[in-house]
Amino acid sequence: MSKSLSPEAVEALRRLNDVGVGQQAPALTSSVSAELLAGGLVAEAGSGEVEITCNGRQYLSGDCD
């Protein structure tokens, strides 16, 4: 079963998924970042930024257990 995320977190995950290599990630609120980090869907990338993980991409594709 998929982890339940707030609508804001889902939208943020979609925006992170659209970021290309070498592009700057969109700014996220601390609560959304914390929610995604806690779920293992993003990882800290330095300077307070996060990047989507394989688990995050799986979440968006619907391949989660």
MIROLO-675560 format. One record per residue (C-alpha): residue in one letter; x, y, z. Coordinates in nm, 4 decimals, padded with zeros to 6 digits. Example, Ala and Ser with C-alpha at 12.3 -4.5 7.8 and 13.67 -1.06 7.14 Angstrom:
REM residues 2
<r:A&X:01.2300&Y:-00.4500&Z:00.7800>
<r:S&X:01.3670&Y:-00.1060&Z:00.7140>
This chain:
REM residues 65
<r:M&X:00.0000&Y:00.0000&Z:00.0000>
<r:S&X:00.1236&Y:00.3487&Z:-00.0859>
<r:K&X:00.2240&Y:00.5916&Z:00.1841>
<r:S&X:-00.0312&Y:00.8656&Z:00.2277>
<r:L&X:00.1093&Y:01.2095&Z:00.1454>
<r:S&X:-00.0414&Y:01.5530&Z:00.1700>
<r:P&X:-00.1454&Y:01.7092&Z:-00.1626>
<r:E&X:00.1375&Y:01.9627&Z:-00.1221>
<r:A&X:00.3933&Y:01.6831&Z:-00.0814>
<r:V&X:00.2654&Y:01.4990&Z:-00.3888>
<r:E&X:00.2883&Y:01.8169&Z:-00.5973>
<r:A&X:00.6393&Y:01.8855&Z:-00.4663>
<r:L&X:00.7437&Y:01.5302&Z:-00.5544>
<r:R&X:00.6088&Y:01.5793&Z:-00.9078>
<r:R&X:00.8043&Y:01.9050&Z:-00.9426>
<r:L&X:01.1214&Y:01.7354&Z:-00.8165>
<r:N&X:01.0687&Y:01.4551&Z:-01.0673>
<r:D&X:01.0659&Y:01.7118&Z:-01.3489>
<r:V&X:01.4046&Y:01.8595&Z:-01.2511>
<r:G&X:01.6784&Y:01.7718&Z:-01.4980>
<r:V&X:02.0353&Y:01.6813&Z:-01.4141>
<r:G&X:02.2288&Y:01.9910&Z:-01.3120>
<r:Q&X:01.9147&Y:02.2010&Z:-01.2680>
<r:Q&X:01.8281&Y:02.3610&Z:-00.9379>
<r:A&X:01.5474&Y:02.1921&Z:-00.7460>
<r:P&X:01.2390&Y:02.3973&Z:-00.6575>
<r:A&X:01.2269&Y:02.5414&Z:-00.3083>
<r:L&X:01.0086&Y:02.3427&Z:-00.0695>
<r:T&X:00.8630&Y:02.4388&Z:00.2646>
<r:S&X:01.0314&Y:02.2755&Z:00.5619>
<r:S&X:00.7171&Y:02.0775&Z:00.6472>
<r:V&X:00.6893&Y:01.9324&Z:00.2953>
<r:S&X:01.0615&Y:01.8517&Z:00.2892>
<r:A&X:01.0305&Y:01.6804&Z:00.6279>
<r:E&X:00.7312&Y:01.4774&Z:00.5105>
<r:L&X:00.9126&Y:01.3582&Z:00.1982>
<r:L&X:01.2379&Y:01.2885&Z:00.3860>
<r:A&X:01.0501&Y:01.0870&Z:00.6498>
<r:G&X:00.8954&Y:00.8760&Z:00.3758>
<r:G&X:01.2315&Y:00.8129&Z:00.2101>
<r:L&X:01.1035&Y:00.9705&Z:-00.1108>
<r:V&X:01.3732&Y:01.2376&Z:-00.1234>
<r:A&X:01.7290&Y:01.2673&Z:00.0044>
<r:E&X:01.9208&Y:01.5696&Z:00.1269>
<r:A&X:02.1332&Y:01.7148&Z:-00.1505>
<r:G&X:02.3134&Y:01.9860&Z:00.0472>
<r:S&X:02.2426&Y:02.3526&Z:00.1042>
<r:G&X:01.8995&Y:02.2631&Z:00.2407>
<r:E&X:01.7898&Y:02.1177&Z:-00.0920>
<r:V&X:01.6485&Y:01.7731&Z:-00.1574>
<r:E&X:01.6447&Y:01.5468&Z:-00.4600>
<r:I&X:01.3998&Y:01.2751&Z:-00.5513>
<r:T&X:01.5046&Y:00.9159&Z:-00.4832>
<r:C&X:01.4207&Y:00.5966&Z:-00.6710>
<r:N&X:01.1536&Y:00.5364&Z:-00.4074>
<r:G&X:01.0066&Y:00.8767&Z:-00.4874>
<r:R&X:00.9917&Y:00.7964&Z:-00.8579>
<r:Q&X:00.8297&Y:00.4608&Z:-00.7780>
<r:Y&X:00.5725&Y:00.6389&Z:-00.5612>
<r:L&X:00.4758&Y:00.8628&Z:-00.8535>
<r:S&X:00.4546&Y:00.5730&Z:-01.0961>
<r:G&X:00.2268&Y:00.3780&Z:-00.8631>
<r:D&X:00.4679&Y:00.0859&Z:-00.8241>
<r:C&X:00.4754&Y:00.1079&Z:-00.4441>
<r:D&X:00.3673&Y:-00.1793&Z:-00.2230>
